[in-house]
Amino acid sequence: MIKTKALAAVLATALAMVVAAPLAGAATQGVDGPQLTDIKVQANATFDRVELDFDSLPVASWEQVDELVADPSGKPYSLPGNTYISLVAQNSSSFGTYSGSRKFTTPTLSNVRAVGITGDFERVLSVGIGLDHSAAIHVSPLTGPNRLVIDVDH
């Protein structure tokens, strides 16, 4: 019985080492997929611009919503605004590459009131944009540098 317990302990330790080894290496390896590097805002004569800079272009989708939710909790995400843009970039993250504020107001803009990272979980980056009122929205992926540009009409 003692030999069986000792063998079980050795096997459990060996299995733990095999399983943990890839996880330990993953922390030091480079991350695949687009990484957020900066968020910029700009006022223009007829529209407000929010620019999400990436090291490579992500696959992203967006929609105008009545409420933002935090990812992954699904709880309401508080951001100034009366209506919102919810943008989701797949296979993307901000960890280790974006050092700016994760939530900020935009007092110099006419319609865009605030921007916030609503989630960054399992390589899904979510960004919320609070608007004063509904308006036409134009989202464009651009290169040189790589970025997603969100133009919101006044």
MODA-V859135 format. One record per residue. RES is the residue in one small letter. PHI is phi in radians with two decimals (* if undefined). PSI is psi in degrees with one decimal (999 if undefined). BURIAL is b if it has 24 or more other ideal C-beta (glycine too) atoms within 12 Angstrom, else e. Layout:
res=RES phi=PHI psi=PSI burial=BURIAL
res=RES phi=PHI psi=PSI burial=BURIAL
This chain:
res=m phi=* psi=-38.9 burial=e
res=i phi=-1.13 psi=-41.7 burial=e
res=k phi=-1.10 psi=-36.8 burial=e
res=t phi=-1.14 psi=-43.7 burial=e
res=k phi=-1.13 psi=-41.6 burial=e
res=a phi=-1.12 psi=-43.0 burial=e
res=l phi=-1.12 psi=-41.3 burial=e
res=a phi=-1.09 psi=-40.3 burial=e
res=a phi=-1.15 psi=-42.4 burial=e
res=v phi=-1.11 psi=-44.8 burial=e
res=l phi=-1.12 psi=-40.5 burial=e
res=a phi=-1.11 psi=-41.5 burial=e
res=t phi=-1.14 psi=-43.4 burial=e
res=a phi=-1.11 psi=-42.0 burial=e
res=l phi=-1.12 psi=-42.7 burial=e
res=a phi=-1.05 psi=-39.1 burial=e
res=m phi=-1.19 psi=-39.7 burial=e
res=v phi=-1.16 psi=-43.2 burial=e
res=v phi=-1.23 psi=-40.0 burial=e
res=a phi=-1.30 psi=-26.6 burial=e
res=a phi=-1.02 psi=-48.6 burial=e
res=p phi=-1.11 psi=-34.2 burial=e
res=l phi=-1.17 psi=-40.4 burial=e
res=a phi=-1.14 psi=-39.9 burial=e
res=g phi=-1.21 psi=-31.7 burial=e
res=a phi=-1.10 psi=-31.2 burial=e
res=a phi=-1.19 psi=-24.0 burial=e
res=t phi=-1.79 psi=-12.6 burial=e
res=q phi=-1.42 psi=160.5 burial=e
res=g phi=-1.15 psi=153.0 burial=e
res=v phi=-1.61 psi=132.6 burial=e
res=d phi=-1.42 psi=150.1 burial=e
res=g phi=1.66 psi=165.7 burial=b
res=p phi=-1.10 psi=139.8 burial=b
res=q phi=-2.06 psi=128.9 burial=b
res=l phi=-1.17 psi=130.8 burial=b
res=t phi=-2.01 psi=-24.0 burial=b
res=d phi=-2.86 psi=154.9 burial=e
res=i phi=-2.19 psi=126.7 burial=b
res=k phi=-2.21 psi=151.9 burial=b
res=v phi=-2.24 psi=152.9 burial=b
res=q phi=-2.62 psi=135.3 burial=e
res=a phi=-1.59 psi=136.0 burial=e
res=n phi=-2.24 psi=170.0 burial=e
res=a phi=-1.05 psi=-38.4 burial=e
res=t phi=-2.14 psi=-2.8 burial=e
res=f phi=-2.66 psi=159.5 burial=b
res=d phi=-1.81 psi=144.8 burial=b
res=r phi=-2.10 psi=133.4 burial=b
res=v phi=-2.04 psi=126.9 burial=b
res=e phi=-2.06 psi=123.9 burial=b
res=l phi=-1.84 psi=109.3 burial=b
res=d phi=-1.54 psi=135.3 burial=b
res=f phi=-2.25 psi=160.4 burial=b
res=d phi=-1.37 psi=-19.7 burial=b
res=s phi=-2.67 psi=158.6 burial=e
res=l phi=-1.29 psi=131.5 burial=b
res=p phi=-1.55 psi=165.1 burial=b
res=v phi=-1.55 psi=120.3 burial=e
res=a phi=-2.33 psi=153.4 burial=b
res=s phi=-2.32 psi=159.5 burial=e
res=w phi=-2.62 psi=159.4 burial=b
res=e phi=-2.70 psi=154.7 burial=e
res=q phi=-1.57 psi=130.8 burial=b
res=v phi=-2.31 psi=163.4 burial=b
res=d phi=-1.50 psi=-19.5 burial=e
res=e phi=-2.64 psi=142.4 burial=e
res=l phi=-1.64 psi=147.4 burial=b
res=v phi=-2.17 psi=145.4 burial=e
res=a phi=-1.38 psi=137.8 burial=b
res=d phi=-1.83 psi=126.0 burial=b
res=p phi=-1.77 psi=1.2 burial=e
res=s phi=-1.22 psi=-29.9 burial=e
res=g phi=1.38 psi=3.6 burial=e
res=k phi=-1.38 psi=154.7 burial=e
res=p phi=-1.02 psi=140.8 burial=e
res=y phi=-1.91 psi=119.6 burial=b
res=s phi=-1.45 psi=122.0 burial=e
res=l phi=-2.61 psi=135.8 burial=b
res=p phi=-0.99 psi=137.0 burial=b
res=g phi=2.63 psi=163.0 burial=b
res=n phi=-1.87 psi=-20.9 burial=e
res=t phi=-2.57 psi=165.3 burial=b
res=y phi=-2.46 psi=157.0 burial=b
res=i phi=-1.89 psi=128.0 burial=b
res=s phi=-1.94 psi=115.4 burial=b
res=l phi=-1.99 psi=133.9 burial=b
res=v phi=-2.19 psi=123.1 burial=b
res=a phi=-1.87 psi=116.2 burial=b
res=q phi=-1.33 psi=149.5 burial=e
res=n phi=0.94 psi=34.5 burial=e
res=s phi=-2.23 psi=161.4 burial=b
res=s phi=-2.73 psi=168.6 burial=b
res=s phi=-2.11 psi=-6.1 burial=b
res=f phi=-1.14 psi=124.6 burial=e
res=g phi=1.46 psi=-7.4 burial=e
res=t phi=-2.16 psi=-18.6 burial=b
res=y phi=-2.05 psi=118.4 burial=b
res=s phi=-1.94 psi=4.6 burial=e
res=g phi=-1.35 psi=-177.1 burial=e
res=s phi=-1.16 psi=140.0 burial=e
res=r phi=-1.52 psi=-8.1 burial=b
res=k phi=-2.73 psi=127.9 burial=b
res=f phi=-2.69 psi=152.4 burial=b
res=t phi=-1.55 psi=162.9 burial=e
res=t phi=-2.25 psi=71.3 burial=b
res=p phi=-1.13 psi=-18.3 burial=e
res=t phi=-1.50 psi=-4.4 burial=e
res=l phi=-1.75 psi=155.4 burial=b
res=s phi=-1.46 psi=-45.5 burial=e
res=n phi=-1.91 psi=-39.0 burial=b
res=v phi=-1.30 psi=120.2 burial=b
res=r phi=-1.72 psi=-28.3 burial=b
res=a phi=-2.89 psi=160.1 burial=b
res=v phi=-2.35 psi=140.1 burial=b
res=g phi=-2.62 psi=144.3 burial=b
res=i phi=-1.43 psi=109.8 burial=b
res=t phi=-1.54 psi=-12.1 burial=b
res=g phi=-3.02 psi=148.3 burial=b
res=d phi=-2.67 psi=83.1 burial=b
res=f phi=-2.44 psi=127.6 burial=e
res=e phi=0.88 psi=49.1 burial=e
res=r phi=1.10 psi=30.0 burial=b
res=v phi=-2.16 psi=113.8 burial=b
res=l phi=-1.75 psi=124.7 burial=b
res=s phi=-2.05 psi=134.3 burial=b
res=v phi=-2.24 psi=133.9 burial=b
res=g phi=-1.94 psi=143.1 burial=b
res=i phi=-2.22 psi=120.5 burial=b
res=g phi=-1.54 psi=130.8 burial=b
res=l phi=-2.00 psi=149.8 burial=b
res=d phi=-1.19 psi=-41.2 burial=b
res=h phi=-2.67 psi=160.7 burial=e
res=s phi=-1.10 psi=144.0 burial=e
res=a phi=-2.80 psi=169.3 burial=b
res=a phi=-1.12 psi=139.4 burial=e
res=i phi=-2.20 psi=133.7 burial=b
res=h phi=-2.20 psi=119.4 burial=e
res=v phi=-1.97 psi=125.5 burial=b
res=s phi=-2.31 psi=130.4 burial=e
res=p phi=-1.46 psi=131.3 burial=b
res=l phi=-2.26 psi=155.7 burial=e
res=t phi=-2.09 psi=164.4 burial=e
res=g phi=1.25 psi=55.2 burial=e
res=p phi=-1.50 psi=169.2 burial=e
res=n phi=-1.25 psi=128.8 burial=b
res=r phi=-2.86 psi=156.5 burial=b
res=l phi=-1.84 psi=125.9 burial=b
res=v phi=-1.92 psi=125.4 burial=b
res=i phi=-2.00 psi=110.3 burial=b
res=d phi=-1.78 psi=128.1 burial=b
res=v phi=-2.10 psi=120.2 burial=b
res=d phi=-1.11 psi=152.6 burial=e
res=h phi=-1.28 psi=999 burial=e
